[in-house]
Amino acid sequence: MDYGFTTAAYVVAAILFILSLGGLSGQESAKRAVWYGITGMALAVVATLIGPGSGLWHASIILILLGGAIGYQLATKVQMTQMPELVAAMHSLVGLAAVFVGIIAHIELGRVMAMGDAEKKALEGFAALLAKKDGVEISILRVELFLGVFIGAITFTGSVIAYGKLAGSVDSAAKKLPGGHFLNAAAAIISLVCLVWYFSTGGVAPLTIMTIAALFIGYHLIMGIGGADMPVVVSMLNSYSGWAAAAIGFSLGNDLLIVVGALVGSSGAILSYIMCKAMNRQFVSVILGGFGGPQGESAEIEGEQIAIDSDGVATALEEADSVIIVPGYGMAVAQAQQGVAELTRRMRAAGKEVRFAIHPVAGRLPGHMNVLLAEAKVPYDIVMEMDEINDDFPNTDVVIIIGSNDIVNPAAQDDPNSPIAGMPVLEVWKAKQVFVSKRGQGTGYSGIENPLFYKENTRMFYGDAKASLDDLLTKIT
């Protein structure tokens, strides 16, 4: 099979991937977009298996089937609440793959360079590609290979720590070793020195030292980022995995891997920037693990949290004309989206205006709440973004908050020493009445206290969100 077919298949696959990425921008086109991506990946795999330099058919097919079976089991069993950590786990695998491919490419380069001209002429596939390179091209290849391993190693350990924080097996608080940013800077300098060393000699020692330093950077960077910034971390690691794939694509001479890696890397970087803007964070500060930030102690909160039962909430909803529902991660944990959707249908049937307010970083993954509401068949046209609905809270009778904390926290505006100071939030406290569905009086995942819970127009609707909504639905016809 010649290169023409493989190149044509890669072009078609790249177009499908672009269509897939574009289609994910809207809920209505997302399902079609997923199938574009599946088709493009299937075509890319087939073209690679039957293209030039193909071999080890049996091993390749067995590994593909094994990986597909594992992926299917994970996809069908994972809960929506576990989706953020699943994404982080997938990023770690991409990073680890980049490290392995880079190391193998280094070994193969050494093997080919040790051959004579006659032996090189008999080579096929990637080895033949290496044999045709001159001195300048080999030097460029070493830089590409080095960068692929470097970014991949950072992505691997960073994603593993992100998974641990999201899954609750690692403390979500920001933690650094003594020396903090100095250690990160030292590891980065060591890696830069190793790049010059490897570029000059092509030896295994600088590649090994750099890999260890990069693994440390990934670990220490993400350990130094707190739970409030984890949505940005997930999208940032997505970007890292893309750039790692692109760098390895250059090393392997694989055009499709370069295109796909660039798509993933750039889209992840843009998403990270958008999310940082939505949180009023400096992108570089988040990435570097907390440079800057507020100083001093947060303001003390006065008052007490006042509880309300389902009868009180039902009475308020019956008297209200306009209602805004703010979903958060607690709704996902309780799997309460169906109850929320049913409550919405009943209130709209009674002639009330019901809308949803979605903060850009609600949940622990971009678009988390939108997916849950779409799954429960909540109409798209009543799901509003923060900028669209924030000015409407003063004219709203009732706001129901289901499992949200930071995105409705007035301390972001009122307390310059708060960890989320300056972060744009949903100004729910301006509504006439606010009901907060919450398990208890804890501070939530990020560990930040919320003065909203102590305001005079706020009542705490304690209990599991699903059980609380089910009880509420029995009081609303």
N, C-alpha and C positions, 0 to 999 in steps of 0.2 A: 504494500500500500504506500503511495507516495505522499509527499508533504502537502500536495494540493488539496486532497480530501480533508485532511486534519485541519488545515488552515481555514477552509471553508466552513467546516463544522464549528470551529472555534469562533468564527465571526458570527454565525447564527446564534451560538450559545451566548456570546457577549451581548448581542441585541436583546435576547430574551431576559438576560439578567438586568439590563437597563430598564426594560419594560416592567420587570418585576419590582425593581426599586421604585420606579415612578408610580406604579399602581398602589403601593403601600401607603401613599400619602392620603388616601381616602378610605373610609370604612366600606363603602359600597364596592370599590374596586379591589379590595385587599385579597379576597378569595381568588379572584382571577389572577392577581399578581403572584400569589403563592404557586399556582400551577405553572405560570411562566418560569418561575425559578426552578421548580422541580424538573420541568422539561429541559431547561437549559443545562442543568447539572447532569441529567441522564445522558444527554447528547455529548457533553464534554467527556464524561467517563468512557462512553463507548468509543468516541473518536481517539481517545488516548490509548485505550486497550488495543485497538486494531491499527493504530498509526505506526509511523516509523520508530524503530527501537523497542517495539513492544516485546514482552517476554514474561516468563514466569506466570503464564495464564492461570494455571491451577491455583497458585498462591494468591494471585490478585483477586480472582473470583471468590475464593473462600473468605478472604479478608473483607471484601465488599459486602458479601452476604452476612457475615458476622457483625460488621459495623451497622448495616442496615437493620438487622434484627434487634440489636441493642438500642439503636435510635428509636425504632418503632415502639419498643417496650417503654422507654422513657417518655416518649411523646404522648402515649395513650394513658399512662398512669400518673404523670405529674399533675399536681393541682395548680390552679392559676396563682395561688399564693407562693408556689415554689418556682414559678417561671423566672424570676430574677436570678436566683442562684443557679438554675439550669443554664441560663444564658452565660453566666460567669464561668460555669464548668466547661461549656462548649468553647469559650474563648481560650481557656487554659489548654485545651487539646490542640487548638490551632497554633498557639505559641510553642507547645512541645513539638508538634510536627515540624515547625520551622527550624527548631534547634536540631532535630534529628536529620532533616534533609540537608541542612547546612553542613553538619559534621560529615555526613556521608559524601557530600559533594567535595569536601576538602580531602577526604581519603581517596576518592576517585581521581581527583586532580593530581595528587601525588603519584598514584599508580600510573596514570597516563604519561606524566612527565618523565617517568623513569624508563619508558619504553623507547625502543629504537624506531626509526622511520618505517621500516617494513612492518613491524607489529602494529603501528598506529594505523596503517592503511587498512588493516583487517577489522578495525573496530566498528561498532554500530551504536546507534542511539546517542545517549548523552556523552558516552566516552568518545565517540567520533567527533562530536561537537567540540569537546575539549581539545582533541588532537589537532584541530584546525586553527586554534587560537595562537596568535603570536605573543610576544612578551608583553606588549601594552595591554592586549585584551585579557591576558591572564592576570595582570595587576588589577584591572578593573573588576574582573570576576572575584578576586579576593576581597575587594572592598564590598561588593554586593553580598557575597557570602557572609562576610563578617557582620554587616548590618542586619542581615536576616536572622542570624543567630542571636545578636544583641537584642533586637526588638522582640524576638520570639521568647527569649529567656525572661525578659521583663514581663511580658504578657503572661507567661506561664505562672510564675510565682505570684504576680499581682492578682491574677484571676483566682488562684487558689485561696488567697487571703480574702478576696472579695466574696467568694463563695462561702467561706467560713463566717464572715460577718453577717451576710444575708441570711444564712441558715441558723445563726445563733450559736454556732460552735466556737466562734471567736468573738471576744468582746468588741462591741460596735464602737466603743470610745476610741478617740484618736490617741495612739500610743507610739512613742519613738524611743529608740535606744539612747543612752547618754551620748551626747555629741550631735544628735539630731541631724540637721541639714549638712553638717560638716561631713558626716559619714557618707551621705548620698553624693556630695560633691567629690569626695575622695574616690569613691567607687567609679564615678563618671570619668575622673581624670585618669585613673588606672586603665579604664576601658579605652580612652583616647590614646594613651601611650601604647597599649596593646595593638591598636589599629595600625599605628606607624610601624611597630615591630613586625606585625603579621604581613603588612604590605611589602616590607623589605625582604623578609625571609621566607614567608609561607610556612613557618613551623607550627607545630601543634601546641607548643607551650603558650604563646600569646592568645591563641584561640581558647584554650582551656581556662586561663586566668580571667579573660574577659567574660566567659560564660558564667563563671562563679560570681564575678562582680555584678553582672547583669541580673542574675538570680537574686542577689542580695538587694539590688536597687528595687526590683519589683516587689519584693517582700516588704521592705522598709517604707517605700512610698505609700502603699495602700494601708499598711498598719497605721500610718500617720494621718489618715483621713477618717473623719468621724462619720457616724451613721447618717447625719443630716445630708451629707454630700454623696451618699452611695448611689443615687440615680445617675449623677454625673460620672461616677467611677465606672459604672456598667457601660455607658456609652463610650467613655474614653478607652476602655479596654477593647471594646468593639473596634474602635479606630486603630489601636495598636495591632490587633490581630490582622487587620487588613493590610497595614504597611508591612508587617512581617511576611505575609503571603506575597505581596508585590516584590519585596526584595529577593525572596527565594525564587520568584518567577523570573527575575532577571538572571539569577545564577543558573537556573535550569534552561534558560532560553525558551520559556513557555509563555507565549503571548497572552493566552487566556488568563493565566494565573496573575499576570501583571495587571490586566484590565480589571479583573474581579477584585484583586487586592486594592487597587486604586479606588474603585467604587466604594468598597467597604470602608477603607481608611478615610477617604474624604467625607463620606456621609456621616461616619461616626464622629469625626472631628467637628463638622458643622453642627450636628445634634448636641455635642458636648458644649459648644459655644452658646447655642441657643438656650440650653438649660442653665448654664452659668449666668447668662443674662437674665433669665427668668428668676433666678435666685439671688441676683445682685452679687454674684461671686466673681472674683478675678480668676479666669481660666488657669493662668500660670500658677496662682496661689493654690488652687485645688490640686493641680497635678503635682506640685512640689511638696504636697503634704502639709499645707497649713502655714505658709509664710504669712506674716501679718495677722490680721483678725482683731477682734475687740479685746480690750484690756480692762481689768478691774472686775468687780463682782456685779452680777446681774441685780436689778432692782428687786426689792422684796415685794411680795404680793400680799395685799390685805384682803380680808373678807373670807367667806367660806363657800364651799360648793353646796348648792341646794339641789336636792334630788326631786324628781317628779315621776309619777307612775304613768302607765299607759292611758288611764282615764283622763288625766290632765292633758296629755299630748293630743288625744283624740278630740277633746273639747276645743282646744286651740285650733286644730286643723279644720274642724267643722265651722268655726267662726271666721277663718282666714279666707281671703280672696286670692292671695298670691303666695306661693310657696317655692322656696329654692332648696334643693337637696345637694349637699356637698359630700360626695363619697371619698373614702380614703382606704388605706391598707386594711383597716379593721373590718371593712365590709368584705374584702377579699378573704380574710382569714375566716370569718364566720360564714362565708358563702351565702351572704344575705342579699345578693343582687336580684334574685327572683322575688323575694319579699318586697324589695324596693320597687321593682317594676310593677308588682300588683298594687301596691299603695299608690303609685303614680296613676295607674289606670283608673282606680276608683275615684281619686280626687279629680282627675280630669273629667270623668263621667259626671261628676257633681258640679261641673262648670267652673272649677278653680284653675287658675293659671299655675302650672307646675313646670319648673325648669331645673336643670342640673348645672352646677358650677364646677368646672374641671380646672384644677391648677396644673401647670405644665409638669410639675414633678410630683403629682399625687401618686401614692403607691411607691414602689421601689424600682419601677421600670417605666420608661417613657410610654405613654399610651395605655398603661395598665388599666385605668378606670374605664377608658373608652371601650376596651375589649370586653370587660365584664358587663358593661351596660348593653353593648351590642348583643352579647350572648343572651341576655335576658329580654331582648327585643324591645328595648327602650327606643322610641323614635329618635332618629338622628337630629331632627330639627329642634329638639328641646335640650340638647346637650351643648352647652355653651362654654367657650374658653374664658379664662379669667378676665382678659381685657374686654370681652364683649359684655360681661355681666356685672363687673365690679361696681359700676356706678348705679346699679339698680337696687342694691341692698337697702338704702334708706327708705325706699318705697315698697319694701317687702314685708308682709305680715309675719311670716314664719320661715325660719331657716332650720333645716334638720341636718345635722352633721353626723355622719356615720363613720366612725373610726379614723378621724383626721386629727392631727395635732399641729405640726409646724406650719402647714399651709393656711391655717386660720388663726395664727398666733399674733395678737396685736403688739407683742413685745418687739416684733420686727420693725415696727414704726416708732414705738414709744421708748424703748430701752437701748441706748447706744452700746451698752455692754453685753447685750444678749448675743449668743453665738450666731443667731440668724438676723442680727441687726441689718437693716437695709434691704432685706429680702422682700420682694413684692408678695403680698398675701391677699387672700380673699377677705374683704372687709365685712365679715358676717356680723360683727357686733353692732353694726349700724342698723340692722333690722329691728323690728318691734319686739320679736321674741326669737330666742335661739334655743334649740334643743340639741343636746350632744349625746348621741348614743355611744356609750363607752363601757368597757368591762369593769373598770375600777378607777381609782384616783391616781394611778401611776402616770409617769411622764412620757411613756411611749418609747419607741425604738431609739430616738436620738437623745433621750434623757433631758429634754428641755421643758421646763415648766411653762404652762400656758395661762396667762392672766384672764383669758376669755372665760374660763370655767368659773371664775369668781365674780363676774359682772352681774349687775342687778337684773338684767333682762335675759340671763342665761339659766337654764335648768338642765340638770344632768339626768339623762335617761339611762340609768345603770343596767348592765346585764349584757349577755351575749347578743350581738346585733340581730342575728337571725331569730332567736327566741323572742327578743323584744319586739321585733316587727311582726312576728306571727301573732303575738298577744295584741299588738296594736290593731292589726287587721280584723280581729274579732270585734273591735269596738267601732269600726268604720264600715258602713254599708255601701 
